[in-house]
Amino acid sequence: YEKKKDSIDVLSTQLNTISNYFHDALQFKSDFLLYERINPEFFISGRSHYIDSSKKAINNFSEKLHNFSIHRKYLTHENDEILVKKLKSYISKFQVEMDSLVILTLNRGFEDYGIEGKMRWFAHQMETEYKEIVEPADILTLRRHEKDFILRKELKYKTKFEQQYQRIFNKINTNSTINTNKETHSLTTLKMYLTYFDSLVKLEGAIRLKNGGLLTKIDKTGKVIQKSLQQIQTLATAEQNMLLVDLRSQFVLGITLYFLFIIAVSFKLSSTLTKGIKKLSQNVKSFVESNYKMTANYNDFKGQDEIAQLAKNLKLLEDEIVIHFSNYKTKVKERAKKILTQKAAIESKQSEIKQKNKDILASIRYARKIQDTILPKPIALDELLPKHFILYKPKDIVSGDFYWVKQAQQKVFIAVCDCTGH
């Protein structure tokens, strides 16, 4: 029973290690999304330290899970094997989805790389090579819709982009003063701009679409894996508890049978042995009533007869039982202490993250105070523009946009500035 219990303890430790590896893989995935999608070196080399680390964590996860499935003979619940097979299937699916994420991210590109790079190149051509054909304000509007989509990932900006594209296209076709060859080239460049923008929109949808994008699928797969790990851990804990109950039941049954055996033998022994047998029975009863914690006194049994030998063996048996129970409790306490240590470490990390979030929000709110300070004051605006109103609604705490009013040489200058929000 001790060997079986120790083996289950080992399996529980392996499960914790497996969970930690998967937690590392999820963290590397988050780091990849945070850093690599705007890292030019990633798009040049096609390699990512975070993806390599994620794959290593997944490989360690799979190796430990394989060892776990080999040595899980002490977990006898019928759902255990099903959960392990399910885990193997979903971790393979998770790795495939991560590989797809890398491919889609590379194809999408950033700034001068990938689909975005090609789209920007054709947009730049429209701005520099065909500015006498297409009004700069029209191209600027087109690019603004493009940037709005990249920043906010909302399809309404795609619609605005296509509508502005159609207006520019119609203007070029109806302008009879344009050189035919240059008109053809400008339309081709404009179409390529639209083509790569559409490709960019599709890739963004494939990656970040809420109800079907790759990131949603990865998150769902990760939740299934974590849930399966928790279920297996629950089964292992239940097996340990059942084992302890079984151990106690078997032990009580054994002691009881042995006690009955002693009583039966005592009736067959001579009256001279009755006193010794009663004493042994009392010792056994005291030991059982102490919940197998305190051994009885066997100092009265001396000599080499059967009663003395029996008393000696009972003493040894009680000593062994006390030692085993003591060792078992010690191991349970060590296990509980280890779990509490892990819990404290997790809570410390959570506290650190909360503090960092608090610091970031404090910085942003302070930036809002600075922004409010540099905006024109209502009193000054009332003097310069008696009949006016301001519609200023930042999307978040701090806005990337601002307005400015200045009087100079009997004129009032007004500026409304639209920033990208970076």
NURO-36788 format. One record per residue: y, x, z of N, C-alpha, C in turn; residue in one letter. Coordinates in steps of 0.05 Angstrom, whole numbers, plus 32768, in hexadecimal, padded with zeros to 4 digits. Layout:
N
YXZYXZYXZA...
END
This chain:
422
7FE880118000800080008000801980118000Y801980278010803080398010803480457FF4E801F804D7FE7802180597FCD802C80457FB9K8023802C7FBB802C80187FA9804A80127FAEK805280117FC7806E800C7FCE808080237FC4K8077803B7FC8808680537FBF808A80527FA0D8075804A7F92807680487F75808B80347F6CS808C801D7F7A80A080097F7480BC80137F7AI80BF80237F8F80D980307F9580E280427F7FD80CE80517F7480D480637F5D80DD80537F45V80CF803C7F4080D7802B7F2980F380207F2DL80FA80197F458115800E7F4B812A80247F45S8124803D7F4E813680537F48813980577F2AT812380557F1B812480587EFE813580427EF2Q8133802A7EFC814380147EF2816180197EF6L816880247F0D8184802B7F12818E80417EFFN817D80547EFA818480697EE68188805E7ECBT8175804C7EC38177803F7EA88191802F7EA6I819880207EBC81B180117EBC81CA80237EB9S81C9803A7EC781DF804D7EC581E380587EA9N81CC805E7E9B81CE80687E8081DB80537E6EY81D380397E7181DF80257E6081FC80217E66F820380237E80822080217E87822F80377E7AH8224804F7E79823180667E6B8235805F7E4DD822080547E418222804D7E24823980397E1FA823B80257E31825180117E2E826C801F7E31L826E80317E448287803F7E48828F80507E30Q827C805E7E248282806E7E0C828A805C7DF5F827E80447DF3828680317DDE82A380297DE2K82AB80247DFA82C7801C7E0082DA80347DF9S82D2804C7E0182E280637DFB82E580677DDDD82D080627DCE82D180657DB182E680527DA5F82E580387DAE82F880257DA48315802C7DACL831880387DC38333803E7DCD833F80567DC0L832F806A7DBA833A80847DB18334808A7D94Y831B80877D8B831380917D71831E80817D5AE832380677D5D832D80577D468349805F7D3ER8357806F7D4E837280797D47837280977D46I835A80A37D44835880C17D45835280CB7D28N836580D87D1B836180E27D00834880F47CFEP834381047D12832C81177D10831281087D0DE831080F07D1A82F780E07D1782F480D77CFAF830980CF7CEC830780C67CD1830280DD7CBDF830B80F57CC58306810D7CB482E981167CB6I82DF81197CCF82C481237CD382AE810E7CD3S82B680F57CDA82A280E07CDC829080E27CF5G829880F47D07828980F87D20829A80F27D38R828D80E77D4D829C80E07D65828C80E97D7DS829A80F77D8F828E81007DA8828480E87DB9H829480D27DB8828C80BB7DC8827380AD7DBDY827180AC7DA2825980A07D96824080B27D9BI824480CD7D99822D80DF7D9F822580DC7DBCD823880D97DCE823180D67DEA822380BB7DEFS822D80A67DE18220808C7DE38203808C7DDAS81FE809A7DC381E3809C7DB981D180AB7DCDK81DC80C07DD981CD80CF7DEC81C580BE7E04K81D980AE7E0D81D3809C7E2481BE80877E1DA81C0807D7E0481AC80697DFB819080767DF9I818F808F7DEF8175809C7DED816980A17E09N817A80A97E1C817180AC7E37816780917E43N8176807C7E3C816F80617E458153805A7E3AF814F805F7E20813580587E13811E80687E1FS812380827E24810F80947E2F8107808B7E4BE811B80857E5C8115807C7E77810780617E77K810F804F7E64810380357E6280E580387E5AL80E0804B7E4880C480507E4080B380597E57H80BE806C7E6780B080767E7E80AC805F7E93N80C0804E7E9580BE80387EA780A880257E9FF80A6801F7E858091800C7E7B807580187E7FS807380337E7F8059803F7E838050803D7EA0I806380417EB2805C80437ECF806280297EDEH806580137ED0806C7FF97EDC80537FE97EE5R803C7FF67EE980247FE87EF080257FDA7F0AK80387FE27F1C803A7FD57F36804C7FBD7F35Y805A7FB87F1E80697FA07F1B80577F8C7F0CL804C7F797F1A80377F687F0E80427F4D7F04T805C7F487F0780667F2E7EFE80637F2B7EDFH805C7F147ED680567F107EB980707F137EA8E80877F0D7EB480A07F0F7EA580AA7F2C7EA2N809F7F3E7EB280A87F597EB280A37F677E97D808B7F647E8D80857F717E7380967F657E5DE809B7F4B7E5E80AB7F3D7E4A80C87F487E4AI80D27F4C7E6380EE7F567E6580F07F737E5BL80DC7F847E6080DD7F9F7E5680DD7FA07E37V80CC7F8F7E2B80CB7F8E7E0E80E67F847E03K80F17F707E11810B7F667E0981207F7B7E0AK811F7F8B7E1F81337FA17E2281317FB57E0BL81187FBD7E0481147FD07DEF81207FC57DD5K811C7FAB7DD081267F9F7DB781447F9F7DB7S81507F977DCD816E7F947DCD817C7FAF7DCEY81707FC47DDA817D7FDE7DD9817D7FE97DBDI81677FE47DAE81677FEC7D91817D7FDD7D82S817F7FC37D8881947FB37D7B81B07FBD7D82K81B47FC57D9B81CD7FD07DA481D47FE97D95F81C17FFB7D9181C680147D8381CD800E7D65Q81BF7FFB7D5981C57FF47D3D81E17FE97D3BV81E97FD87D4E82047FCD7D4D82197FE37D51E82147FF67D628227800C7D668229801D7D4DM821380227D3F821480317D26822580217D12D822180077D1182317FF67CFE824E7FF77D05S82557FF87D1F82717FFA7D28827E80147D1EL826F802A7D1F827A80437D16827F80427CF8V826C80377CE9826F80357CCB828780237CC4I8289800C7CD1829F7FFA7CCA82BA80067CD2L82BB80157CE982D380217CF182DC80377CDET82C880477CD482CF805C7CC082D8804F7CA6L82CB803A7C9E82D4802C7C8582F080217C88N82F680157C9F8310800A7CA38326801F7CA2R832180357CB08333804B7CAF834B80477CC1G835E805A7CBF8376805A7CCF838B806B7CC1F83A3805F7CBE83BA806D7CB183B280777C95E83AD80917C9283A8809C7C77838A809C7C70D837980907C80835C80927C7C834F80777C77Y833980767C68832A805E7C64833A80497C55G8332802F7C59833E80197C4B835C80177C51I8363801B7C6A837F801A7C72838F80307C64E838480487C628391805E7C54839680577C37G8382804C7C29838680457C0D839A802F7C09K8399801B7C1B83AD80067C1A83C980107C1EM83CD80227C3183E7802E7C3683F1803F7C1ER83DE804B7C1083E6805C7BF983F1804A7BE3W83E480337BDD83EE80217BC8840980147BD1F840B800E7BEB842480037BF5843B80177BF2A843580317BF7844980467BF4845180497BD6H843E80467BC4844480477BA8845780307BA0Q845280187BAB846480027BA5848080087BAFM848380157BC6849D801A7BD184AC80307BC3E849E80437BB884AB805B7BAC84AC805A7B8ET849680527B81849480547B6484A0803C7B55E849F80257B6384A7800C7B5584BD7FFD7B63Y84CF800C7B7084E47FFF7B7F84F97FF27B6DK84FA7FFB7B53850C7FEE7B4185007FD47B35E84E67FD17B3984D87FB87B3084D67FA47B46I84CF7FAD7B5D84CB7F9C7B7584E17FA27B89V84EE7F8D7B9285047F917BA584F87F9D7BBFE85057FB17BCA84FB7FBD7BE384F87FA97BFAP85097F957BFB85077F817C1084ED7F717C0DA84E47F6C7BF584CB7F5E7BF084B37F6E7BFAD84B37F887BF2849E7F9A7BFB849E7F9D7C1AI84B67F9F7C2584B97FA27C4284AD7F897C50L84B27F727C4584A67F597C5184887F5A7C4FT847E7F637C3884617F657C3484547F787C48L84617F8E7C4C84577FA27C5F84587F987C7CR846E7F897C8284707F7E7C9D84597F6B7CA3R84517F5A7C90843A7F487C9484207F587C97H841F7F6E7C8884077F807C8B84057F8B7CA7E841C7F957CB1841C7FA27CCC84187F8D7CE2K84237F757CDD841F7F5F7CF184017F597CF3D83F37F587CDD83D67F527CDE83C77F697CEDF83CE7F827CE683C07F997CF383C57F987D11I83DD7F917D1A83E37F917D3683D67F7A7D45L83D87F627D3883D07F4A7D4783B67F3D7D3ER83AB7F467D2783917F3C7D1E83907F1E7D1AK83A77F127D1183A87EF57D0D83A97EEF7CEFE83997EDC7CE683967ED67CCA83AF7ECA7CBEL83C27EBF7CCE83DA7EB47CC383EB7EC97CB5K83E97EE27CBE83F77EF87CB183EA7EFF7C96Y83D07EFB7C9483C37EFF7C7A83CD7EEA7C66K83D07ED17C6F83DB7EBC7C5D83F87EC37C55T84087ECC7C6884237ED37C6184247EEB7C4DK84117EFD7C5184107F147C3F840A7F0B7C23F83F67EF97C2083EE7EF07C0684047EDF7BF8E84137ECF7C0884297EC07BFD843F7ED27BF3Q84467EE77C03845A7EFA7BFA84517F0A7BE2Q84377F117BE1842C7F1E7BCA84307F0D7BB1Y842A7EF37BB3842C7EE27B9C84497EDF7B92Q845C7EDF7BA584787EDE7B9D84807EF77B8ER84787F0E7B98847E7F277B8A84717F287B6FI84587F1F7B6D84497F1F7B5484587F0D7B40F84617EF67B48846E7EE37B3684897EEF7B2DN84987EFC7B3F84B17F087B3884AE7F1D7B22K84997F2E7B2584947F437B11848E7F367AF6I847D7F227AF684757F157ADC848C7F077ACEN849F7EFC7ADE84B57EED7AD184CD7EFE7ACBT84CD7F177AD384E37F297ACD84E07F357AB2N84EF7F2C7A9E84EC7F367A8284F97F507A7DS85097F5A7A9085177F737A8C85077F8C7A93T84EF7F877A9F84DF7F9E7AA884CF7FAA7A92I84CC7FC47A9284BB7FD27A7E849E7FC87A81N84927FC27A6B84777FB57A6C84627FC87A79T84637FE17A72844F7FF47A7D84537FF77A9BN846B7FFA7AA384717FFD7AC0846B7FE37ACFK84707FCC7AC184697FB37ACE844B7FB17AD2E843C7FB97ABE841E7FB87AC084157FC97AD7T84207FE27AD984177FF57AEE841F7FEA7B09H84377FDE7B0B843F7FD47B25842E7FBC7B2ES84267FAB7B1B84147F957B2283F97F9F7B2AL83EF7FB47B1C83D57FC07B2483D67FCB7B40T83EC7FDA7B4683EF7FE57B6083F17FCF7B75T84007FBA7B6F84037FA47B8283E87F977B87L83D87F937B7283BD7F877B7583AB7F987B86K83AD7FB37B82839C7FC57B9283A57FC47BB0M83BF7FC17BB483C97FBE7BCF83BC7FA57BDCY83BD7F8F7BCD83B17F767BD883937F797BDCL83857F867BC983687F8A7BCB83607F997BE4T836E7FAF7BEA83677FBF7C0283707FB07C1BY83857FA17C1A838D7F917C3183787F7C7C37F836D7F6F7C2383577F5B7C27833F7F697C33D83397F817C2983227F907C3483267F967C52S833F7F9E7C5883467FA47C7483427F8B7C86L834B7F747C7C83487F5B7C8B832B7F557C90V831A7F587C7B82FE7F527C7E82F17F657C93K82F87F7F7C9282ED7F927CA582F67F8C7CC1L830F7F847CC583187F7C7CDF83097F647CEAE83047F517CD882F47F397CE082D87F417CE7G82CB7F537CD782B07F5B7CDD82AE7F6A7CF8A82C37F787D0082C37F877D1882CB7F767D30I82E17F677D2E82EE7F5B7D4582EE7F3C7D45R82E17F2F7D3182E17F127D3182D57F087D4BL82E37EF57D5982DB7EED7D7482BF7EE17D75K82B87ED07D62829F7EC27D6382897ECD7D51N828E7EE47D4582797EEF7D34827D7F0C7D2DG82927F187D3882977F347D3282837F467D40G82837F5F7D36826F7F737D4082747F797D5EL828D7F7A7D6782927F7F7D8382887F697D95L828A7F507D8B827F7F3A7D9B82617F3C7D9DT82547F447D8782367F477D87822E7F5D7D9AK823D7F747D9A82377F8A7DAC82397F817DC9I824F7F737DCF82537F697DEB823C7F567DF3D82347F447DE1821E7F327DE882047F417DEDK81FE7F557DDB81E67F647DDF81E77F747DF9T81FE7F7F7E0082017F8E7E1981FC7F7C7E31G82067F637E3082027F517E4781E57F497E4AK81D67F467E3381BA7F3F7E3581AA7F577E41V81B17F6F7E3981A47F877E4581A97F897E63I81C27F857E6B81C87F877E8881BA7F717E97Q81B87F597E8C81AB7F437E99818D7F487E9CK81817F547E8781647F5A7E88815F7F6F7E9ES81707F847E9F816D7F987EB4816F7F8C7ED0L81817F7A7ED481847F6C7EEE816B7F5C7EF4Q81607F4F7EE081487F3E7EE481307F507EECQ812D7F677EDF81177F797EE6811B7F847F02I81337F8A7F0981397F947F2481327F7F7F39Q81387F667F3281327F507F4581147F4D7F48T81057F507F3280E87F4E7F3380DC7F657F45L80E87F7D7F4180DE7F947F5180E37F8F7F6FA80FA7F857F7581007F7F7F9180ED7F6A7F9DT80E87F557F8C80D57F407F9580B97F4C7F9AA80B07F5E7F8880967F6A7F8B80957F7A7FA5E80AB7F897FAB80AB7F987FC480A97F867FDDQ80B87F707FDC80B67F5D7FF2809B7F517FF6N808F7F497FDF80737F3E7FE080607F537FEAM80647F6C7FE280527F817FEB80537F858009L806C7F838014806F7F87803180627F708040L80657F57803680587F408043803A7F438041V80307F4B802A80137F4F802780097F64803AD80187F7A803C80107F90804E800E7F86806BL80227F77807380217F6E808F800B7F5A8093R80067F48807F7FF17F3580827FD57F428084S7FD17F5680727FB77F6480737FB47F74808DQ7FCA7F7F80967FC87F8E80AF7FC17F7C80C7F7FD07F6580C97FCA7F5280DE7FAE7F4880DDV7FA47F4280C47F897F3980C07F757F4E80C9L7F7A7F6780C27F687F7C80CA7F667F8080E8G7F7E7F8080F57F7F7F8381127F717F6B811FI7F757F5381147F697F3B81207F4B7F3C811ET7F417F4481067F247F4681037F187F5B8115L7F277F7181177F1D7F8781297F1D7F7D8146Y7F317F6F814E7F337F6481697F1B7F51816FF7F157F40815B7EFF7F2D815E7EE47F3C8160L7EE37F5281507ECA7F6281517EC67F6E816DF7EDC7F7881787EDA7F8481937ED17F7081A8I7EDC7F5781A57ED47F4281B87EB67F3C81B6I7EAD7F3A819C7E917F3381987E7E7F4881A3A7E867F61819F7E767F7781A97E757F7881C8V7E8C7F7081D37E8F7F7281F17E7B7F5F81FFS7E757F4881F27E627F3681FF7E457F4181FFF7E417F5481ED7E267F6081EB7E237F7881FDK7E397F8382067E377F9B82167E327F938233L7E2B7FA582427E267FA1825F7E3F7F9B826ES7E3C7F9182867E537F8A82967E657FA2829CS7E587FBA829C7E687FD282A27E7C7FD9828CT7E777FCE82747E897FD3825E7E9F7FBD825CL7E9B7FA7826A7EAE7F9182677ECB7F99826ET7ECE7FA882837EE87FB0828B7EF67FC08276K7EE77FD3826A7EF27FE482557EFA7FD4823CG7EE87FC182367EEE7FB1821E7F077FA08223I7F097F94823A7F217F8482407F3A7F94823EK7F387FAD82497F4F7FBF82487F577FC5822BK7F437FCA821B7F487FCF81FE7F557FB781F1L7F4B7F9F81F87F567F8781EC7F737F8381F4S7F787F88820D7F947F8682177FA77F998208Q7F9C7FB282047FAC7FC681F67FB27FBD81D9N7F9D7FB381CC7FA17FAA81B17FB57F9381B0V7FB27F8081C37FC47F6981C47FE17F7281C9K7FE57F8581DB80007F8F81E1800C7F9D81C8S7FFB7FAB81BA80047FB981A2800D7FA5818CF7FFD7F8F818980047F7B8175801D7F6C817EV80207F66819880377F5781A280517F6881A0E804E7F8281A080657F94819D806D7F978180S80607F86816F80657F888152805E7FA48147N80497FAF8153803D7FC8814A80517FE0814CY80627FDE816180767FF38165806F8005817CK80617FFB8191805B800A81AA803D800C81AEM8033802481B08017802881B58010802381D2T7FF8801A81D87FF0801481F37FE8802E8202A7FE3802B821C7FDB8041822D7FBC8043822DN7FB1805A82247F94805E82237F8C80758236Y7F9D807B82497F968092825B7F7E808C826DN7F79807282717F63806B82837F47806F8276D7F468073825C7F2D8076824E7F278094824CF7F13809D825C7F0C80B9825C7EEE80BB8258K7EE580D282517EC980D6824C7EC280D6822FG7EA780D682297E9E80D8820D7E8E80C08205Q7E8E80AA82157E7E8093820E7E8C808381F7D7E7E806E81EF7E87805E81D87EA3805281DDE7EA8804881F67EC1803B81FD7ED8805081FAI7ED4806782057EE8807C82047EEE808481E7A7ED9808781D77EDD808D81BA7EEC807781ACQ7EE5805E81B37EF3804881A77F10804781AFL7F16804D81C87F32804E81D17F41806481C3A7F34807B81C07F41809281B27F48808A8195K7F34807D81887F398075816C7F4F8060816AN7F4F804E817D7F65803A817D7F8080478181L7F81805B81937F9A806981977FA38076817EK7F90808381707F98809081577FA1807C8142L7F92806581427F9A8050812F7FB680458134L7FBC8040814E7FD6803681557FEC804B814EE7FE6806481547FFA8079814E8000807A8130D7FEA8078811F7FEE807881027FFF806080F9E7FF8804981058007803180FD802480338104I802B803D811C804680408124805580548112V8047806A810B8053807E80F98059807280DEI8045806380D38049805780B98060804380B9H8061803280CD8077801F80CF8092802D80D2F8092804280E280AB805080E680B4805D80CCS80A1806A80BD80A8807680A480B280628090N80A5804B809080AD8035807D80CA802C8083Y80D08028809C80EB801F80A481008034809CK80F8804E80A1810B8063809A81118063807CT80FC8060806C8100805F804F811180478047K810D80308054811D8019804E813A801E8054V813F802B806B815B8031807381688044805FK8158805980578163806C8044816A805E802AE8158804C8021815D803D80098176802C800BR8179801F80228190800E802681AA801F8027A81A88037803381C08048803481C780528019K81B48058800881B980617FED81C7804B7FDDK81BD80327FE081C9801B7FD281E580177FDBI81EB80197FF5820680157FFF8218802B7FF5L820E80447FF2821E805A7FE7822580547FCAT8212804B7FBB821780447F9F822C802E7F9DQ8229801A7FAF823C80037FAF8258800D7FB5K825A801F7FC98274802A7FD1828180397FBAA827080487FAB827B80577F94828680447F7EA8277802E7F7A8280801A7F66829A800D7F6EI829B80067F8882B37FF97F9282CB800C7F91E82C680267F9682DB80397F9482E6803B7F77S82D4803B7F6482DC803B7F4782ED80227F41K82E3800B7F4A82F17FF37F44830D7FF47F50Q83107FFE7F69832A80017F76833C80137F66S833180297F5C8341803C7F4C834B802F7F32E8339801F7F25834180127F0C83587FFE7F12I83557FEE7F2883697FDB7F2F83847FE87F34K838380007F42839C800E7F4783AA80187F2EQ839980227F1B83A4802B7F0183B080147EF2K83A37FFD7EF283AE7FE67EE483C97FDE7EF1N83C97FDF7F0C83E27FD87F1A83F87FEB7F13K83F280057F11840780197F0A841180147EEDD83FF800E7EDB840780097EBF84197FF17EBDI84127FDB7ECB84227FC37ECB843E7FC97ED7L843E7FD97EEC84587FE07EF9846A7FEF7EE5A845E80017ED6846D80107EC284787FFD7EACS84677FEB7EA484707FD87E8F84877FC67E99I84837FBC7EB284997FAB7EBD84B37FBB7EC0R84B07FD57EC784C97FE57EC984D57FE97EAEY84C47FEC7E9A84CF7FEE7E7E84DE7FD47E77A84D47FBD7E8184E17FA47E7C84FD7FA47E89R84FF7FAF7EA185197FB07EAE852D7FC17E9DK85237FD87E9385347FE97E82853C7FDA7E69I85297FCC7E5E852F7FBD7E4585447FA87E4BQ85417F997E6085557F847E6785707F917E6CD85717FA97E76858A7FB67E7C859A7FBD7E63T858B7FC77E4E85997FD07E35859F7FB97E22I85947FA17E26859B7F8B7E1585B77F827E1BL85C67F777E0785E17F6D7E0C85E27F597E22P85F77F5B7E3385FA7F497E4986057F2D7E40K85FC7F177E4D86057EFC7E4586237EFA7E46P86317F077E5A864E7F047E5C865B7F107E43I86527F287E3B865D7F357E2386587F247E0AA86407F187E08863A7F077DF1864C7EEE7DF1L86517EE27E0886627ECB7E09867E7ED17DFFD86887EE97E0586A37EF17DFC86A47EF57DDEE868F7F037DD3868F7F0A7DB786877EF27DA6L86737EE27DAF86687ECC7DA086687EB37DB1L867D7EA57DB3867E7E8E7DC586697E797DBEP86647E757DA5864F7E627D9D86367E717D94K86247E757DA5860C7E847D9D85F47E7C7DAFH85DD7E837DA685C57E807DB785B27E977DB0F85A07E9D7DC3858C7EB37DBF85707EA87DC4I855F7EAC7DB085427EA57DB385337EC07DB5L852C7EC87DCC85207EE27DD185077EDF7DE2Y84F07EDF7DD684D77ED87DE584C27EEF7DE0K84C27F047DF184AE7F197DEF84927F0E7DF0P84807F197DE084647F107DE084577F197DFBK845D7F317E0484527F3B7E1D84697F407E30D84657F517E4484797F577E5884917F657E4BI848B7F797E3A84A07F887E2C849F7F827E0EV84B67F7D7E0284B67F777DE584BD7F907DD5S84B17F937DBE84B97FA97DAC84D27FA37D9DG84DC7F8A7D9D84F47F827D8E850C7F817DA1D85247F847D96853C7F827DA685547F797D95F85697F727DA285827F6A7D9485997F7A7D9FY85AF7F7B7D8F85C67F8C7D9685DF7F807D8BW85F47F807D9A860E7F747D9186257F887D98V86377F8D7D85864D7FA07D8A86667F977D7BK867D7F997D8786967F937D7A86A47FAD7D73Q86AC7FAF7D5986BA7FC77D5086CD7FBF7D39A86E67FC77D3C86FA7FC27D2786FC7FA47D20Q86FF7F947D3487037F777D3186EB7F6A7D24Q86D47F767D2586BB7F6A7D1A86A57F6B7D2FK86947F587D2D867C7F577D3F86637F5E7D2FV86567F727D38863D7F7A7D2A86257F717D3BF86127F657D2D85FA7F5B7D3B85E17F687D2EI85CF7F717D3E85B67F7C7D34859E7F6F7D42A858B7F677D3285717F5C7D3E855B7F6E7D33V854E7F7D7D44853C7F937D3B851F7F8B7D41C850E7F8F7D2D84F27F887D2F84E17FA27D30D84D57FA87D4684C57FC07D4984A77FB97D47C84967FCD7D42847A7FC87D3F846C7FC27D5AT84797FC97D6F846C7FC47D8A845D7FDC7D94G845C7FF27D85844D80097D8E845B80157DA7H
END
